[in-house]
Amino acid sequence: MMVLEISKNYDLSKLSTLRVKAKSDFFVKPSNLDELVEAFEFIKENNIDFNVLGAGSNILLSSRAIPGMIICTNEINFINKINDTDFEVGAGVRMPRLCANVTKESLTGAEWMEGIPGSVGGGIVMNAGAHGTEMRENIKSVKVFNIETLALEEWSNADFAFAYRSSKIDPKKSIIYSAIFHFEPGTKEVIREKVLHNNSARTTNQPVKSFTCGCTFKNPELPDNQRVSAGLIIQELGLKGLKEGDFVVSELHGNFIENQGEGSSQEFCALMKKVQKEAYEKRGIKLKPEVQMMGEFSDEEKDLWGN
């Protein structure tokens, strides 16, 4: 007997921080392993496609179509304290919540997560980072749901082959279920000062009250293996305020694109293309999207990611 509620023709527009117009054929929100198994049994029985959606903070949902099932991991949101320094954290836990829990315990290592609207699961997949720190630095191991066997596997940190804004995991084969984090003891006042500093830096320099996907482009790597700010490049090119439909390049931070109405993925891609074209023609720099696409996109749109 099916317990998990499955919705049809589901409006996803409020499930991404960009608030782009989008719908999925089916939608489920499992809260535990049994419900996750049930969701994939339905997918296999009906031979449909699927995508996994967390906080939706680094995702461009297609306004054309998102076939099959969206599996939203927001309800897998537990935090279990293992010992004085280690925690098991569900994939759906928001990073600022983890930061708050760790800070309360006078542990250091999560300060960079303050204010980031993403979830732990998505952060692991893309090796999220800020203020010179990345997700990989505090991960001991991860429980990964194997889509073929419908069982959990334990992956070590090394198994992910973490790199800049990337990891080895294939979201069509495996799903992050939870992770064990290790944090070092610290001084509560120093930790709190870092958290406040990071929060202030984010709210001062980024359009946190607007609908965005976070940083649109990766910081490009120069020949000397140094990375330069994509936002600074876009600013120097005079592209702040550039518009396409309901989307505009933020006046506050050049690497953020704001949705000022009910923008579509087609409009977002068109604006990204304009920015990429200017950066390449005037600076010889290829800006690669940090935001990930989900759903159906045209061949021209896929080319923006180099696919």
C-alpha positions as CSV (number, residue, x, y, z in Angstrom):
1,M,0.0,0.0,0.0
2,M,1.4,3.4,-1.0
3,V,1.9,5.9,1.8
4,L,3.8,8.5,0.0
5,E,1.7,11.3,-1.5
6,I,2.4,11.9,-5.2
7,S,1.3,15.1,-6.8
8,K,0.7,15.6,-10.5
9,N,1.4,18.7,-12.7
10,Y,3.1,20.3,-9.8
11,D,4.0,24.0,-9.8
12,L,7.7,24.3,-8.9
13,S,8.1,28.1,-9.1
14,K,8.3,28.6,-5.4
15,L,10.7,25.7,-4.8
16,S,13.7,27.5,-6.4
17,T,15.3,30.7,-5.1
18,L,15.2,32.0,-8.6
19,R,11.4,31.7,-8.7
20,V,11.5,30.7,-12.4
21,K,8.2,29.5,-14.0
22,A,8.3,25.6,-14.0
23,K,6.1,22.5,-13.5
24,S,6.8,18.8,-13.2
25,D,4.7,15.8,-14.2
26,F,5.0,14.3,-10.7
27,F,6.2,15.5,-7.4
28,V,7.1,13.8,-4.1
29,K,8.6,14.9,-0.8
30,P,10.0,11.8,1.0
31,S,10.9,12.4,4.7
32,N,12.8,9.1,5.4
33,L,14.5,6.1,3.7
34,D,11.3,4.0,3.4
35,E,9.5,6.9,1.5
36,L,12.5,7.4,-0.7
37,V,12.4,3.7,-1.6
38,E,8.7,4.0,-2.3
39,A,9.2,6.9,-4.7
40,F,11.7,5.0,-6.7
41,E,9.6,1.9,-6.8
42,F,6.9,4.1,-8.4
43,I,9.4,5.5,-10.9
44,K,10.6,2.1,-11.9
45,E,7.1,0.6,-12.2
46,N,6.0,3.5,-14.4
47,N,9.3,3.8,-16.3
48,I,9.5,7.6,-15.9
49,D,12.5,10.0,-15.6
50,F,13.3,11.8,-12.3
51,N,15.3,14.7,-10.9
52,V,16.3,15.5,-7.3
53,L,15.6,18.9,-5.9
54,G,16.8,20.3,-2.6
55,A,16.7,23.9,-1.6
56,G,16.7,24.9,-5.3
57,S,19.3,27.6,-4.7
58,N,21.7,26.7,-7.5
59,I,19.2,25.4,-10.0
60,L,17.7,26.7,-13.2
61,L,14.4,24.8,-13.7
62,S,13.1,24.6,-17.3
63,S,10.0,26.5,-18.2
64,R,9.6,24.3,-21.2
65,A,9.1,21.0,-19.4
66,I,10.4,18.9,-16.6
67,P,9.3,15.3,-17.5
68,G,8.8,12.6,-14.9
69,M,9.2,12.9,-11.1
70,I,10.7,15.6,-9.0
71,I,12.0,14.2,-5.7
72,C,12.3,17.0,-3.2
73,T,14.6,16.2,-0.3
74,N,13.6,19.1,2.0
75,E,11.9,16.8,4.5
76,I,15.1,14.7,5.1
77,N,16.1,17.4,7.5
78,F,17.4,15.7,10.7
79,I,20.5,16.7,12.7
80,N,21.8,14.0,15.1
81,K,24.7,14.6,17.4
82,I,27.0,11.6,17.4
83,N,29.6,12.9,19.9
84,D,31.1,16.2,21.0
85,T,32.4,17.0,17.5
86,D,30.5,14.9,15.0
87,F,27.0,15.2,13.6
88,E,24.9,13.2,11.1
89,V,23.0,15.7,9.0
90,G,20.1,14.9,6.6
91,A,20.4,16.1,3.0
92,G,17.5,18.5,3.3
93,V,19.0,20.5,6.2
94,R,19.7,24.1,5.2
95,M,23.3,25.2,5.7
96,P,22.5,28.2,8.0
97,R,20.7,25.8,10.3
98,L,23.7,23.6,10.5
99,C,25.9,26.6,11.1
100,A,23.7,27.7,14.0
101,N,23.7,24.2,15.6
102,V,27.5,23.9,15.3
103,T,28.1,27.5,16.6
104,K,25.9,26.8,19.6
105,E,28.2,23.9,20.5
106,S,31.3,26.2,20.3
107,L,32.6,24.3,17.3
108,T,34.3,25.9,14.3
109,G,34.2,25.0,10.6
110,A,30.7,25.8,9.6
111,E,30.9,29.6,9.8
112,W,31.1,29.9,6.0
113,M,27.6,28.4,5.7
114,E,25.9,31.4,7.3
115,G,23.4,33.0,5.0
116,I,23.8,30.4,2.2
117,P,20.3,29.4,1.1
118,G,21.4,25.9,-0.1
119,S,20.9,22.5,1.5
120,V,23.5,20.1,2.7
121,G,22.7,17.5,0.0
122,G,23.1,20.0,-2.8
123,G,26.1,21.5,-1.2
124,I,27.9,18.2,-1.2
125,V,27.0,17.4,-4.8
126,M,28.5,20.7,-6.0
127,N,31.1,21.1,-3.2
128,A,29.7,24.4,-2.2
129,G,32.0,27.0,-0.6
130,A,32.4,30.6,0.5
131,H,35.0,32.7,2.3
132,G,37.8,30.4,1.3
133,T,36.2,27.2,2.7
134,E,34.5,24.3,1.0
135,M,32.0,21.7,2.0
136,R,34.5,18.9,1.6
137,E,36.7,20.1,4.5
138,N,34.4,18.9,7.3
139,I,32.9,15.7,5.8
140,K,33.9,12.4,7.2
141,S,31.5,10.1,5.3
142,V,28.2,10.3,3.4
143,K,25.3,7.9,3.3
144,V,24.4,7.7,-0.4
145,F,21.1,6.1,-1.7
146,N,21.9,3.8,-4.6
147,I,19.0,4.2,-7.1
148,E,19.6,0.7,-8.7
149,T,19.7,-1.3,-5.5
150,L,17.4,1.1,-3.4
151,A,19.8,0.8,-0.5
152,L,22.2,3.1,1.3
153,E,25.9,2.9,0.8
154,E,28.6,4.7,2.8
155,W,31.1,6.8,0.8
156,S,34.2,8.3,2.2
157,N,35.3,11.8,1.6
158,A,37.8,10.6,-1.0
159,D,35.1,8.7,-2.9
160,F,33.7,12.0,-4.1
161,A,36.9,13.3,-5.7
162,F,35.8,16.8,-4.7
163,A,37.0,19.7,-6.9
164,Y,36.1,23.3,-7.4
165,R,32.2,23.3,-7.4
166,S,32.1,19.7,-8.4
167,S,32.1,16.1,-7.1
168,K,32.1,12.6,-8.6
169,I,28.6,11.7,-7.7
170,D,26.1,11.1,-10.5
171,P,22.6,12.3,-9.5
172,K,21.1,9.9,-11.9
173,K,22.6,7.0,-10.1
174,S,23.0,8.1,-6.5
175,I,21.3,10.5,-4.1
176,I,22.8,12.1,-0.9
177,Y,20.8,10.9,2.1
178,S,22.9,12.2,5.0
179,A,26.5,13.1,5.9
180,I,28.7,12.9,9.0
181,F,30.5,16.1,9.6
182,H,33.4,16.7,12.0
183,F,34.0,20.1,13.5
184,E,36.8,21.3,15.8
185,P,36.4,22.9,19.2
186,G,36.8,26.6,19.1
187,T,36.2,29.8,21.1
188,K,32.5,30.8,21.0
189,E,33.2,34.5,20.8
190,V,35.6,34.1,17.9
191,I,33.2,31.7,16.0
192,R,30.3,34.1,16.6
193,E,32.4,37.0,15.3
194,K,33.1,35.1,12.0
195,V,29.4,34.2,11.6
196,L,28.4,37.8,12.0
197,H,31.1,39.0,9.6
198,N,30.1,36.5,7.0
199,N,26.4,37.4,7.4
200,S,27.3,41.1,7.0
201,A,29.4,40.5,3.9
202,R,26.6,38.6,2.3
203,T,23.8,41.0,3.1
204,T,26.0,44.0,2.1
205,N,27.4,42.8,-1.2
206,Q,24.8,40.4,-2.5
207,P,21.1,40.9,-3.4
208,V,19.8,38.6,-0.7
209,K,16.3,40.0,-0.8
210,S,15.9,39.4,-4.5
211,F,15.0,36.1,-6.3
212,T,18.3,34.8,-7.7
213,C,20.1,31.4,-8.1
214,G,23.1,32.7,-6.2
215,C,26.3,33.1,-8.3
216,T,25.4,32.5,-11.9
217,F,28.9,31.8,-13.2
218,K,32.0,30.0,-11.8
219,N,35.0,32.1,-11.1
220,P,37.2,31.5,-14.1
221,E,40.7,30.0,-13.7
222,L,43.6,32.0,-15.2
223,P,46.8,30.5,-16.7
224,D,48.6,30.8,-13.4
225,N,46.0,28.6,-11.7
226,Q,44.5,31.6,-9.9
227,R,40.8,32.2,-10.0
228,V,39.4,35.7,-10.7
229,S,36.0,36.9,-9.6
230,A,33.3,36.5,-12.3
231,G,31.3,39.2,-10.6
232,L,34.2,41.7,-11.0
233,I,34.7,40.8,-14.7
234,I,31.0,41.4,-15.3
235,Q,31.2,44.7,-13.4
236,E,34.2,45.9,-15.3
237,L,32.4,45.1,-18.6
238,G,29.7,47.5,-17.5
239,L,27.0,44.7,-17.7
240,K,25.3,45.5,-14.4
241,G,21.6,46.4,-15.2
242,L,21.6,44.4,-18.4
243,K,18.1,43.0,-19.0
244,E,16.3,40.2,-20.8
245,G,12.6,39.9,-20.1
246,D,12.0,39.8,-16.3
247,F,15.7,39.1,-15.6
248,V,18.4,41.7,-14.9
249,V,22.1,41.5,-13.9
250,S,22.2,42.8,-10.4
251,E,23.4,46.3,-9.7
252,L,24.8,45.1,-6.4
253,H,26.8,42.1,-7.6
254,G,27.6,41.3,-11.2
255,N,27.5,37.6,-10.8
256,F,23.8,37.6,-9.6
257,I,20.9,37.6,-12.0
258,E,17.6,38.8,-10.4
259,N,14.1,37.7,-11.4
260,Q,12.0,40.9,-11.2
261,G,8.7,39.3,-12.2
262,E,7.8,35.9,-13.6
263,G,10.8,35.2,-15.7
264,S,11.2,32.0,-17.8
265,S,14.3,29.8,-18.2
266,Q,14.4,30.9,-21.9
267,E,14.9,34.5,-20.8
268,F,17.5,33.6,-18.2
269,C,19.5,31.6,-20.7
270,A,19.3,34.5,-23.2
271,L,20.7,36.9,-20.6
272,M,23.5,34.4,-19.7
273,K,24.4,34.2,-23.4
274,K,24.7,38.0,-23.6
275,V,27.1,38.1,-20.6
276,Q,29.2,35.2,-21.9
277,K,29.5,36.8,-25.3
278,E,30.7,40.1,-23.9
279,A,33.2,38.4,-21.6
280,Y,34.7,36.3,-24.4
281,E,34.8,39.0,-27.0
282,K,36.2,41.8,-24.8
283,R,38.3,39.8,-22.3
284,G,38.8,36.4,-24.0
285,I,37.3,34.7,-20.9
286,K,34.8,31.9,-21.1
287,L,32.4,32.2,-18.2
288,K,31.0,28.7,-17.3
289,P,27.7,28.6,-15.5
290,E,27.8,27.6,-11.8
291,V,24.0,27.3,-11.8
292,Q,22.8,23.8,-12.9
293,M,20.0,23.2,-15.4
294,M,17.1,20.8,-14.7
295,G,14.5,19.7,-17.3
296,E,14.3,20.3,-21.1
297,F,16.5,22.8,-22.7
298,S,17.2,23.6,-26.4
299,D,20.6,22.6,-27.9
300,E,21.5,26.3,-28.1
301,E,20.8,26.7,-24.3
302,K,22.7,23.5,-23.5
303,D,25.7,25.0,-25.3
304,L,25.9,27.7,-22.6
305,W,27.1,25.0,-20.2
306,G,29.4,23.5,-22.9
307,N,27.2,20.4,-23.3
